[in-house]
Amino acid sequence: MELKKDSNAVSIDMLLIVHSEKRRAAQGMHSDRQADPRALSQRRGGLQGIGNGIRRWQKFEGSDVHGTQLTVEVHPRDAMPQLLKKFSLAKRTYVQGLQGDKNGNTRPRQPGAKDAHAYPWDRSSLKSMPLDLRQFEKLDTYASQVTVKNGLDELVSDLLQEAHSDLERVRVIWIWICHHIEYDIEAAQEKDRQAFKPTDILRTQKTNCDGYAGLFEKMCRIAGVQCMTVPGYSKGFGYQTGQSFSGEFDHAWNAVYLEGRWHLVDSTWGSGLVDSTTSKFTFLYNEFYFLTHPALFIEDHFPDNKNWQLLKPPQSLKQFESNMYHKSEFYNKGMLSAHPETSVIKTVNGKATVTIESCAPTLFMFMLNGKQEQGLLSLRKNGMKLDIYPPTVGTHKLQIFAKGNSDIYSSVLEYTLKCNYVDISVRLPAELHQPVGPSWFSEQMGIVKPSHPDPIIHTSDGRCSVSFGVEEGISVLASLHGDEGPITEETQRRYIFQVQRQKRAELKVQLPQAGKFALKIFVKKRLEPGNYVFVFNYLLCCTNTKVNWPMFPESFGNWGQDNELLEPLSGVLPANRNIPFKLKLHGIAKALVKGQDTWPLTLNREGYWEGSCSTAGCHEIYVMVLENANHNFYSYILKYKVNAQ
């Protein structure tokens, strides 16, 4: 291999001869036993290209050099060196964590038993060392605002003005890179791309993963902190659930030595993300990849050297490929675990179940093949349960999203579902959204003590009554949705009649036919402007094919929430009949029923307005009230239709 002759290049021949001469001097070797470095290089393979400018360092072993292990580094001018050197900054020398061999050379200490963390994750912390992120608030603000002036040394010097420990030195470098260096997508796709130079990165403020890692390492070393670049496989942009890894490595990250122990960081993934649809990079800071707990880091980073997993026991590549991939947002949003723990799920009798445990109440949603359909997602105080029913045989993509403390739902899990059987009888309404059933969230929204705590309600005659407590100042609205009807906004509400008794609301439901329906519940604060907010829905199921209930009567704005209708409940009345009426109405002076003629209602001792009317010659019947006895203006509150004669 021929190298350019410049101040930063060292020939392989010279490097090997220097090491060999030192060994001979130490061991009294004879010159006729010297190994041919060119032949050695050819036999042992030398450097292997692994894509995106990353170089895989291999050790030369064998009797040719009598047990000597050499690490060969080749790099062009101004590229990032991989071997640790001794730097001084501001008259202070940093040599922490260095090991010396018997020839006096220094090199990074390789990770050992004291660096390893137990696997699987013990849920203690997302970080590999105790951290209070609040301590970094001022430091992070400062570091993110530092600008490049002349060069890398001056940049590091400016950053370290507010850093007073190795941890803070690493932090300011991390923050600066994550907020200023953009991921270069085009460069990442060039397999033969040369390594990025620090000067080029600072000038363009763009690089690929090995550029991020190399820049981070270089800046840490200038700052006097021991740092290594670690190449390996990753479950990053373009990763497909369940894929295998082979050949060239596709990523690089760093290990830093702090407080007597190695820790892992990935500034590439800490800086932002690439949109899979547009292939454009967006700065979006991700704290997760700073000093990540190794038992979590291994989920999407597999190093070329198992020692850099910093785990006991270390994981195999096969385990890395098959283990469930929890995205960083899974942990950022407070998730603890998910079941199943494999990324590929086979349905059983057309159904698959996923559960997630979280450290606090969290809102979830899902998408099956890009649609929020064919699933029952119920919230729990510390997680959720999802029953999913793929609509067809074959392979399906299931995505699960969580909201956490932010207003944005983020993707936290992806599964591949393999379905070999579809239960047609379990087909769910398209309008059945999540969550299904009451939960901590409905309590938070003012709906408490539901009569039906389970999300599914079965009815044999097509009727049911659902009730729940309603906190003061909360208005409730409900609608019914089925794939075969009702189809208009009016009819969606006309199969539900709402009754308010003191602080409890009752929803009387009559189904238009057999089938499955979504009963949606909405709430709104009465005194605040705006629309009603969806809270949850029930799944109503009826298999009785004889069911054919009519709608309830249409109600108008003056129908108060505290009013109660006892009869007639059907919104369609028979012709030529005498129909009894019984209602509880509050705050009115008079009430009447108007059809072909007018029939007054009278107030009985129990507080109900009663009376009757004839439907003869009528197409519509109205219930009307007079709110003020001093006025003569009556308001419509209910409307009935009369069957054709």
C-alpha positions as CSV (number, residue, x, y, z in Angstrom):
1,M,0.0,0.0,0.0
2,E,1.4,3.4,-1.0
3,L,0.7,6.5,1.1
4,K,1.1,10.1,0.2
5,K,4.2,11.7,1.8
6,D,3.0,14.5,4.0
7,S,3.4,15.5,7.6
8,N,0.4,13.5,8.8
9,A,1.1,10.2,6.9
10,V,3.1,7.3,8.2
11,S,4.0,4.3,5.9
12,I,3.0,0.9,7.0
13,D,6.5,-0.3,6.5
14,M,7.9,2.3,8.8
15,L,5.3,1.7,11.5
16,L,5.9,-2.0,11.5
17,I,9.7,-1.6,11.4
18,V,9.7,0.8,14.3
19,H,7.6,-1.6,16.4
20,S,9.7,-4.5,15.3
21,E,12.9,-2.7,16.2
22,K,11.6,-1.9,19.6
23,R,10.7,-5.5,20.1
24,R,14.1,-6.7,19.0
25,A,15.8,-4.3,21.3
26,A,13.7,-5.5,24.2
27,Q,14.0,-9.2,23.5
28,G,17.4,-9.4,21.8
29,M,16.0,-10.5,18.4
30,H,18.4,-11.2,15.5
31,S,18.0,-9.3,12.3
32,D,17.7,-12.4,10.2
33,R,14.3,-13.2,12.0
34,Q,12.7,-9.9,11.0
35,A,9.3,-10.4,9.3
36,D,8.6,-8.9,5.9
37,P,5.9,-6.3,6.7
38,R,4.6,-6.3,3.1
39,A,4.1,-10.1,3.2
40,L,2.6,-9.8,6.6
41,S,0.1,-7.2,5.4
42,Q,-0.9,-9.4,2.5
43,R,-1.4,-12.5,4.7
44,R,-3.4,-10.7,7.4
45,G,-5.6,-8.6,5.3
46,G,-4.7,-5.1,6.6
47,L,-7.5,-2.6,6.6
48,Q,-11.0,-3.5,5.5
49,G,-13.3,-0.8,4.0
50,I,-16.6,-0.9,5.8
51,G,-18.6,1.9,4.0
52,N,-19.2,5.6,4.6
53,G,-15.5,6.2,5.2
54,I,-15.4,4.0,8.3
55,R,-12.2,1.9,8.6
56,R,-12.2,-1.4,10.5
57,W,-9.0,-1.8,12.5
58,Q,-7.6,-5.4,12.6
59,K,-4.8,-6.8,14.7
60,F,-1.9,-8.6,13.1
61,E,-1.1,-11.8,14.9
62,G,1.3,-14.7,14.4
63,S,4.7,-16.2,15.0
64,D,6.1,-13.8,12.4
65,V,6.3,-11.1,15.0
66,H,6.6,-13.4,18.0
67,G,3.2,-12.7,19.6
68,T,3.3,-8.9,19.0
69,Q,-0.2,-7.3,18.4
70,L,-0.1,-4.2,16.2
71,T,-2.9,-1.8,15.5
72,V,-2.3,-0.1,12.2
73,E,-3.8,3.3,11.5
74,V,-3.8,5.0,8.1
75,H,-5.3,8.4,7.6
76,P,-4.9,11.3,5.2
77,R,-3.9,14.8,6.2
78,D,-6.4,16.4,8.5
79,A,-8.4,13.3,9.1
80,M,-9.4,12.1,12.5
81,P,-6.8,9.9,14.2
82,Q,-8.0,6.7,15.8
83,L,-5.2,6.3,18.4
84,L,-5.2,8.3,21.5
85,K,-2.5,11.0,21.9
86,K,-1.7,13.3,24.8
87,F,-3.0,16.8,24.5
88,S,-2.6,19.9,26.6
89,L,-5.0,22.8,26.7
90,A,-4.8,26.0,28.7
91,K,-1.5,24.7,30.3
92,R,-3.3,21.7,31.7
93,T,-2.4,18.2,30.7
94,Y,-5.0,15.4,30.5
95,V,-3.9,11.8,30.5
96,Q,-6.9,10.2,32.3
97,G,-7.6,6.6,31.6
98,L,-4.4,6.0,29.6
99,Q,-2.5,2.7,29.8
100,G,1.2,2.5,29.3
101,D,3.0,-0.5,27.8
102,K,6.5,-1.6,28.8
103,N,8.0,0.6,26.1
104,G,6.4,3.7,27.6
105,N,3.7,4.1,24.9
106,T,0.2,5.2,25.9
107,R,-3.0,3.9,24.5
108,P,-6.7,3.9,25.6
109,R,-7.7,1.4,28.2
110,Q,-9.9,-1.2,26.6
111,P,-13.3,-1.8,28.3
112,G,-13.3,-4.3,31.1
113,A,-15.5,-5.9,33.7
114,K,-16.0,-2.6,35.6
115,D,-17.3,-0.9,32.5
116,A,-20.0,-3.6,31.9
117,H,-23.7,-3.1,32.8
118,A,-26.1,-5.9,33.5
119,Y,-28.3,-7.1,30.7
120,P,-31.3,-6.9,30.4
121,W,-32.1,-3.4,31.5
122,D,-32.9,-3.0,35.2
123,R,-35.2,0.0,34.6
124,S,-33.1,2.1,37.0
125,S,-32.1,4.9,34.6
126,L,-31.9,5.7,30.9
127,K,-28.3,6.9,31.5
128,S,-25.1,4.9,32.2
129,M,-24.3,7.3,35.1
130,P,-26.4,9.4,37.6
131,L,-27.4,12.6,35.9
132,D,-29.6,15.5,36.8
133,L,-30.3,17.1,33.4
134,R,-31.4,20.3,35.1
135,Q,-27.7,21.0,36.0
136,F,-27.0,21.3,32.2
137,E,-29.6,23.9,31.4
138,K,-27.3,27.0,31.5
139,L,-24.4,25.0,30.0
140,D,-26.6,23.7,27.1
141,T,-27.8,27.2,26.3
142,Y,-24.3,28.5,26.3
143,A,-22.9,25.7,24.1
144,S,-25.7,25.9,21.5
145,Q,-24.9,29.6,20.9
146,V,-21.1,29.3,20.4
147,T,-20.1,30.0,16.8
148,V,-17.1,28.9,14.7
149,K,-14.5,31.6,14.4
150,N,-11.2,30.3,13.1
151,G,-10.7,26.6,13.7
152,L,-11.4,23.6,15.7
153,D,-8.9,24.3,18.5
154,E,-10.4,27.8,19.1
155,L,-14.0,26.4,18.9
156,V,-13.2,23.8,21.7
157,S,-11.5,26.5,23.7
158,D,-14.6,28.7,23.5
159,L,-16.8,25.8,24.5
160,L,-14.7,24.9,27.5
161,Q,-15.0,28.5,29.0
162,E,-18.1,27.3,30.9
163,A,-17.1,23.7,31.4
164,H,-15.4,22.7,34.7
165,S,-15.3,18.9,34.6
166,D,-14.8,16.2,32.1
167,L,-18.5,15.5,32.1
168,E,-19.2,19.2,31.3
169,R,-16.5,19.2,28.7
170,V,-18.1,16.2,27.0
171,R,-21.6,17.8,27.4
172,V,-20.7,21.1,25.7
173,I,-19.1,19.3,22.7
174,W,-22.1,17.0,22.4
175,I,-24.6,19.9,22.5
176,W,-22.6,22.0,20.0
177,I,-22.4,19.2,17.5
178,C,-26.0,18.2,17.9
179,H,-27.2,21.8,17.3
180,H,-24.9,22.8,14.5
181,I,-23.9,19.8,12.3
182,E,-26.4,18.6,9.8
183,Y,-26.6,15.0,8.5
184,D,-25.4,14.9,4.9
185,I,-27.7,12.4,3.2
186,E,-26.0,12.5,-0.2
187,A,-22.6,11.8,1.4
188,A,-24.0,8.9,3.4
189,Q,-25.2,7.2,0.3
190,E,-21.8,7.4,-1.4
191,K,-20.0,4.1,-0.4
192,D,-16.6,5.3,-1.7
193,R,-16.8,8.7,0.0
194,Q,-13.5,9.7,1.6
195,A,-13.4,10.5,5.3
196,F,-14.6,13.9,6.3
197,K,-12.0,16.4,7.4
198,P,-12.7,18.6,10.4
199,T,-12.1,21.7,8.4
200,D,-14.6,20.7,5.8
201,I,-17.2,19.8,8.5
202,L,-16.8,23.1,10.2
203,R,-17.1,24.9,6.8
204,T,-20.1,23.1,5.5
205,Q,-21.6,22.1,8.9
206,K,-22.6,18.8,7.2
207,T,-21.2,15.3,7.5
208,N,-22.2,11.6,7.7
209,C,-22.1,9.3,10.7
210,D,-18.4,8.7,10.7
211,G,-17.8,12.4,10.3
212,Y,-20.0,13.0,13.4
213,A,-18.1,10.4,15.4
214,G,-14.7,11.6,14.2
215,L,-15.4,15.2,15.0
216,F,-16.7,14.3,18.4
217,E,-13.6,12.2,19.1
218,K,-11.3,15.0,17.9
219,M,-12.9,17.7,20.0
220,C,-12.9,15.5,23.1
221,R,-9.2,14.8,22.7
222,I,-8.5,18.5,22.3
223,A,-10.4,19.0,25.5
224,G,-8.3,16.3,27.2
225,V,-11.1,13.7,27.5
226,Q,-10.4,10.1,26.3
227,C,-12.7,9.2,23.5
228,M,-12.9,6.4,20.9
229,T,-14.9,5.9,17.6
230,V,-16.8,2.7,17.5
231,P,-18.0,1.3,14.1
232,G,-20.8,-1.2,13.8
233,Y,-24.3,-2.0,12.6
234,S,-27.4,0.1,13.4
235,K,-31.2,0.0,13.2
236,G,-31.4,3.5,11.8
237,F,-32.8,5.2,8.7
238,G,-34.0,2.6,6.3
239,Y,-34.1,-0.3,8.8
240,Q,-36.8,-2.8,8.2
241,T,-38.2,-4.8,11.1
242,G,-36.6,-8.2,11.3
243,Q,-33.8,-7.6,8.8
244,S,-30.4,-9.3,9.1
245,F,-27.0,-7.6,9.0
246,S,-23.9,-8.6,7.2
247,G,-21.0,-7.2,5.2
248,E,-19.9,-3.6,5.7
249,F,-20.8,-1.7,8.9
250,D,-23.3,1.1,8.3
251,H,-22.7,3.4,11.3
252,A,-20.3,4.9,13.8
253,W,-20.6,6.3,17.3
254,N,-18.4,7.1,20.3
255,A,-17.3,5.9,23.7
256,V,-16.1,8.4,26.2
257,Y,-14.2,7.8,29.4
258,L,-15.7,9.6,32.4
259,E,-15.3,9.0,36.1
260,G,-13.3,5.8,35.6
261,R,-15.7,4.1,33.2
262,W,-16.5,4.0,29.5
263,H,-19.9,5.5,28.3
264,L,-21.6,5.6,25.0
265,V,-22.9,8.5,22.9
266,D,-24.2,8.9,19.3
267,S,-24.1,12.6,18.2
268,T,-25.5,11.6,14.7
269,W,-28.8,10.4,16.2
270,G,-28.7,13.1,18.9
271,S,-28.8,15.9,16.3
272,G,-32.1,15.1,14.4
273,L,-33.8,12.7,12.1
274,V,-34.3,12.0,8.4
275,D,-37.9,12.0,7.0
276,S,-38.5,8.6,5.4
277,T,-40.8,10.1,2.8
278,T,-38.8,13.1,1.7
279,S,-35.3,11.9,2.7
280,K,-34.7,15.3,4.2
281,F,-32.8,15.9,7.5
282,T,-34.5,17.9,10.3
283,F,-32.7,19.2,13.4
284,L,-34.5,17.6,16.4
285,Y,-32.4,17.2,19.5
286,N,-32.6,13.8,21.1
287,E,-31.2,13.6,24.7
288,F,-31.6,9.8,24.7
289,Y,-28.3,9.2,22.9
290,F,-26.1,11.0,25.4
291,L,-24.5,8.6,27.9
292,T,-27.2,6.0,27.1
293,H,-27.5,3.0,29.3
294,P,-25.7,0.2,27.4
295,A,-28.6,-2.2,27.8
296,L,-30.7,0.2,25.9
297,F,-28.0,1.3,23.4
298,I,-27.6,-2.3,22.2
299,E,-31.2,-2.2,20.9
300,D,-30.1,-0.2,17.8
301,H,-26.3,-0.2,18.0
302,F,-24.2,-3.4,17.5
303,P,-20.4,-2.7,17.7
304,D,-17.7,-4.5,15.7
305,N,-16.1,-5.5,19.0
306,K,-18.4,-7.0,21.5
307,N,-16.4,-5.4,24.4
308,W,-17.8,-2.0,23.3
309,Q,-21.3,-3.2,24.1
310,L,-20.3,-2.6,27.7
311,L,-22.7,-5.4,28.7
312,K,-22.6,-8.6,30.7
313,P,-23.4,-10.9,29.1
314,P,-22.7,-9.4,25.7
315,Q,-25.3,-10.0,22.9
316,S,-24.7,-11.9,19.7
317,L,-25.5,-10.5,16.3
318,K,-28.4,-13.0,16.0
319,Q,-29.9,-11.7,19.2
320,F,-29.4,-8.1,18.0
321,E,-31.3,-9.0,14.8
322,S,-34.2,-10.8,16.5
323,N,-34.6,-8.6,19.6
324,M,-37.5,-6.1,19.7
325,Y,-36.4,-2.7,18.6
326,H,-37.7,0.0,20.9
327,K,-37.2,3.4,19.3
328,S,-35.6,6.1,21.4
329,E,-39.0,7.8,21.8
330,F,-40.2,4.6,23.5
331,Y,-38.0,5.5,26.5
332,N,-38.2,9.3,26.1
333,K,-42.0,9.0,26.5
334,G,-41.6,7.0,29.7
335,M,-42.2,3.4,28.4
336,L,-40.7,0.6,30.4
337,S,-41.5,-2.6,28.5
338,A,-43.6,-4.1,25.7
339,H,-44.9,-7.5,25.0
340,P,-44.4,-9.5,22.7
341,E,-40.6,-8.9,22.9
342,T,-40.1,-10.0,19.3
343,S,-40.6,-7.8,16.3
344,V,-42.6,-10.3,14.3
345,I,-45.9,-11.5,15.6
346,K,-48.1,-14.4,14.4
347,T,-51.8,-14.0,14.9
348,V,-53.8,-16.7,16.8
349,N,-57.3,-17.2,15.4
350,G,-56.9,-13.9,13.6
351,K,-55.9,-11.9,16.6
352,A,-52.7,-10.4,18.0
353,T,-52.3,-8.7,21.4
354,V,-49.7,-6.1,22.3
355,T,-49.3,-4.6,25.8
356,I,-47.1,-1.8,26.9
357,E,-46.0,-0.8,30.5
358,S,-45.2,2.8,31.2
359,C,-44.0,4.6,34.3
360,A,-47.0,7.1,34.1
361,P,-50.4,7.4,32.5
362,T,-49.9,7.9,28.8
363,L,-52.0,8.3,25.7
364,F,-51.5,5.9,22.8
365,M,-52.7,5.3,19.3
366,F,-52.0,2.8,16.6
367,M,-52.0,2.4,12.8
368,L,-52.4,-0.9,11.0
369,N,-51.2,-0.5,7.4
370,G,-51.4,3.3,7.7
371,K,-55.0,3.3,9.1
372,Q,-56.5,3.6,12.5
373,E,-58.7,0.5,12.0
374,Q,-59.3,-3.0,13.1
375,G,-58.0,-2.7,16.7
376,L,-59.3,-2.2,20.3
377,L,-56.9,-0.1,22.3
378,S,-57.7,0.4,25.9
379,L,-55.7,2.6,28.3
380,R,-54.4,1.5,31.6
381,K,-53.0,3.6,34.5
382,N,-49.5,2.4,33.6
383,G,-49.7,1.5,29.9
384,M,-52.1,0.1,27.4
385,K,-53.5,-3.1,25.8
386,L,-54.2,-3.4,22.1
387,D,-56.1,-6.3,20.5
388,I,-55.5,-6.2,16.7
389,Y,-57.5,-8.0,14.0
390,P,-55.9,-7.9,10.6
391,P,-58.5,-7.7,7.8
392,T,-56.8,-10.0,5.4
393,V,-54.4,-12.9,5.4
394,G,-50.7,-12.0,4.8
395,T,-48.1,-9.6,6.3
396,H,-49.2,-6.3,7.9
397,K,-47.3,-3.3,9.4
398,L,-48.4,-2.3,12.9
399,Q,-47.2,1.1,14.3
400,I,-47.8,2.2,17.9
401,F,-47.6,5.9,18.9
402,A,-47.4,7.5,22.4
403,K,-48.0,11.1,23.4
404,G,-46.2,11.4,26.7
405,N,-45.8,14.9,28.2
406,S,-45.8,16.6,24.8
407,D,-48.7,17.4,22.5
408,I,-47.3,15.3,19.7
409,Y,-47.7,11.6,19.2
410,S,-44.4,9.9,18.4
411,S,-43.8,6.4,16.9
412,V,-42.4,4.2,19.7
413,L,-42.9,0.6,18.3
414,E,-43.2,-1.2,15.0
415,Y,-44.3,-4.8,14.6
416,T,-44.7,-7.0,11.6
417,L,-47.9,-9.1,11.8
418,K,-48.2,-12.4,10.0
419,C,-51.8,-13.5,9.7
420,N,-52.9,-16.8,8.3
421,Y,-56.6,-16.7,9.3
422,V,-59.3,-13.9,9.4
423,D,-62.3,-14.1,11.6
424,I,-65.0,-12.3,9.6
425,S,-67.3,-12.1,12.6
426,V,-64.8,-9.8,14.4
427,R,-64.9,-7.1,11.8
428,L,-64.8,-3.7,13.6
429,P,-66.5,-0.4,12.6
430,A,-64.2,1.9,10.6
431,E,-65.2,4.8,12.9
432,L,-64.1,2.9,16.1
433,H,-61.2,5.1,17.2
434,Q,-59.0,4.8,20.2
435,P,-59.1,4.6,23.1
436,V,-62.0,2.1,23.6
437,G,-63.6,2.1,27.0
438,P,-63.4,4.4,30.0
439,S,-60.0,5.0,31.7
440,W,-57.9,7.4,33.7
441,F,-58.2,9.8,30.7
442,S,-62.0,9.9,30.8
443,E,-61.8,10.6,34.5
444,Q,-59.3,13.4,33.8
445,M,-61.9,14.8,31.3
446,G,-64.7,14.8,33.8
447,I,-66.4,11.4,33.3
448,V,-66.3,9.2,36.4
449,K,-67.8,6.0,37.8
450,P,-69.1,4.5,34.5
451,S,-71.8,1.9,34.7
452,H,-69.8,-0.2,32.1
453,P,-66.1,-0.2,32.9
454,D,-65.3,-2.7,30.0
455,P,-64.9,-1.4,26.5
456,I,-67.3,-3.9,24.8
457,I,-71.1,-4.0,25.5
458,H,-73.2,-6.8,24.2
459,T,-77.0,-6.4,23.8
460,S,-79.4,-9.1,22.8
461,D,-82.4,-6.8,21.9
462,G,-80.5,-3.9,20.4
463,R,-80.9,-1.6,23.3
464,C,-78.7,-0.6,26.2
465,S,-78.3,2.2,28.8
466,V,-74.9,3.6,29.7
467,S,-74.4,6.0,32.6
468,F,-71.6,7.8,34.3
469,G,-70.9,10.7,36.7
470,V,-70.2,14.1,35.1
471,E,-68.2,16.7,36.9
472,E,-69.8,20.1,37.4
473,G,-69.5,22.4,34.4
474,I,-69.0,19.6,31.9
475,S,-71.3,19.0,28.9
476,V,-71.5,15.6,27.3
477,L,-72.3,14.7,23.7
478,A,-72.6,11.2,22.2
479,S,-73.0,9.8,18.7
480,L,-73.4,6.3,17.2
481,H,-71.4,5.0,14.2
482,G,-71.7,1.8,12.2
483,D,-70.5,0.8,8.8
484,E,-74.0,0.4,7.5
485,G,-75.5,3.4,9.2
486,P,-76.5,5.8,10.6
487,I,-74.8,7.9,7.9
488,T,-75.6,11.6,8.7
489,E,-74.6,13.7,11.7
490,E,-78.2,14.0,12.7
491,T,-79.0,10.3,12.6
492,Q,-75.7,9.5,14.4
493,R,-77.2,11.3,17.5
494,R,-80.8,10.4,17.0
495,Y,-80.3,6.7,18.1
496,I,-79.1,8.1,21.5
497,F,-81.2,9.9,24.0
498,Q,-79.4,11.6,26.8
499,V,-80.9,12.0,30.3
500,Q,-79.3,14.0,33.1
501,R,-80.1,13.1,36.7
502,Q,-78.4,15.4,39.1
503,K,-74.6,14.8,38.5
504,R,-75.1,11.7,36.5
505,A,-75.7,11.3,32.7
506,E,-77.5,8.4,31.1
507,L,-77.3,7.5,27.5
508,K,-80.2,5.4,26.2
509,V,-79.2,3.7,23.0
510,Q,-81.3,1.9,20.3
511,L,-79.6,0.2,17.4
512,P,-81.0,0.5,13.9
513,Q,-80.0,-3.1,13.1
514,A,-77.8,-5.9,14.2
515,G,-74.0,-5.5,13.9
516,K,-71.2,-3.6,15.6
517,F,-71.3,0.1,16.4
518,A,-69.0,2.7,17.9
519,L,-70.6,4.8,20.7
520,K,-68.5,7.9,20.8
521,I,-68.4,10.1,23.9
522,F,-67.4,13.8,23.7
523,V,-67.1,16.5,26.4
524,K,-66.8,20.3,26.6
525,K,-66.6,22.8,29.4
526,R,-69.9,24.7,29.2
527,L,-68.5,28.1,29.9
528,E,-65.6,27.9,27.5
529,P,-65.8,28.4,23.7
530,G,-64.7,25.8,21.2
531,N,-65.8,22.3,20.1
532,Y,-66.5,19.1,21.9
533,V,-63.4,16.9,22.4
534,F,-63.5,13.2,21.8
535,V,-62.7,11.2,25.0
536,F,-63.4,7.5,24.3
537,N,-65.9,5.1,22.7
538,Y,-67.6,1.8,23.5
539,L,-68.0,-1.0,21.1
540,L,-71.7,-2.1,21.0
541,C,-72.4,-5.6,19.6
542,C,-75.7,-7.1,18.7
543,T,-76.3,-10.4,16.8
544,N,-80.1,-10.3,16.8
545,T,-81.1,-9.9,13.1
546,K,-84.7,-8.9,14.1
547,V,-83.5,-5.7,15.7
548,N,-84.8,-2.6,13.8
549,W,-85.2,0.2,16.4
550,P,-86.4,3.7,15.2
551,M,-84.6,6.9,16.1
552,F,-85.4,8.8,19.2
553,P,-87.3,12.1,18.8
554,E,-85.3,15.1,17.5
555,S,-84.4,17.5,20.3
556,F,-83.8,21.3,20.0
557,G,-81.5,23.7,21.7
558,N,-84.1,24.5,24.5
559,W,-84.1,20.8,25.6
560,G,-82.2,21.1,28.8
561,Q,-79.7,18.5,29.9
562,D,-81.6,18.0,33.1
563,N,-84.8,17.2,31.3
564,E,-86.0,13.6,31.2
565,L,-88.2,11.9,28.6
566,L,-90.1,8.8,29.8
567,E,-92.5,8.4,26.9
568,P,-92.8,8.2,24.0
569,L,-89.1,7.3,23.3
570,S,-89.6,6.4,19.6
571,G,-89.1,9.3,17.3
572,V,-91.7,7.8,14.8
573,L,-95.3,7.6,16.1
574,P,-98.1,5.4,14.6
575,A,-100.9,7.1,12.7
576,N,-104.4,7.5,14.1
577,R,-103.4,6.7,17.7
578,N,-103.8,8.4,21.0
579,I,-100.2,8.7,22.3
580,P,-99.4,9.3,26.0
581,F,-96.6,11.8,26.9
582,K,-94.6,11.9,30.2
583,L,-91.6,14.2,30.7
584,K,-89.7,15.9,33.4
585,L,-89.1,19.5,32.5
586,H,-87.3,22.1,34.6
587,G,-87.8,25.9,34.8
588,I,-90.9,26.2,32.6
589,A,-94.4,27.7,33.2
590,K,-96.4,25.6,30.7
591,A,-96.0,22.7,28.3
592,L,-98.1,21.4,25.4
593,V,-98.1,18.9,22.5
594,K,-99.0,20.3,19.1
595,G,-100.2,18.3,16.1
596,Q,-103.4,18.7,14.2
597,D,-104.7,20.3,17.4
598,T,-103.0,21.4,20.6
599,W,-103.1,19.3,23.8
600,P,-101.9,20.8,27.1
601,L,-99.6,18.8,29.5
602,T,-100.2,19.1,33.3
603,L,-97.7,18.9,36.1
604,N,-98.4,16.0,38.6
605,R,-97.3,15.6,42.2
606,E,-94.1,13.7,41.2
607,G,-92.9,16.6,39.1
608,Y,-93.7,15.1,35.7
609,W,-95.6,16.8,32.9
610,E,-98.2,14.4,31.6
611,G,-100.9,14.3,28.9
612,S,-101.8,12.7,25.5
613,C,-102.5,13.6,21.9
614,S,-103.9,12.1,18.8
615,T,-101.8,11.6,15.7
616,A,-104.8,11.6,13.4
617,G,-104.2,13.8,10.3
618,C,-100.6,14.6,11.4
619,H,-97.3,14.3,9.8
620,E,-95.3,15.7,12.7
621,I,-95.8,16.2,16.4
622,Y,-94.0,18.8,18.6
623,V,-93.6,19.3,22.3
624,M,-93.5,23.0,23.2
625,V,-92.8,24.9,26.4
626,L,-93.5,28.4,27.8
627,E,-90.6,29.4,29.9
628,N,-92.1,32.7,31.3
629,A,-95.7,32.8,32.4
630,N,-95.8,36.6,31.5
631,H,-95.0,35.8,27.9
632,N,-96.9,34.1,25.1
633,F,-94.0,32.7,23.1
634,Y,-93.6,28.9,23.1
635,S,-90.3,27.1,22.2
636,Y,-90.0,23.8,20.4
637,I,-88.1,21.2,22.4
638,L,-89.0,17.9,20.8
639,K,-90.1,16.7,17.3
640,Y,-91.7,13.4,16.3
641,K,-92.6,12.1,12.9
642,V,-95.8,10.2,12.2
643,N,-96.0,7.2,10.0
644,A,-97.9,7.6,6.7
645,Q,-101.5,6.5,7.1
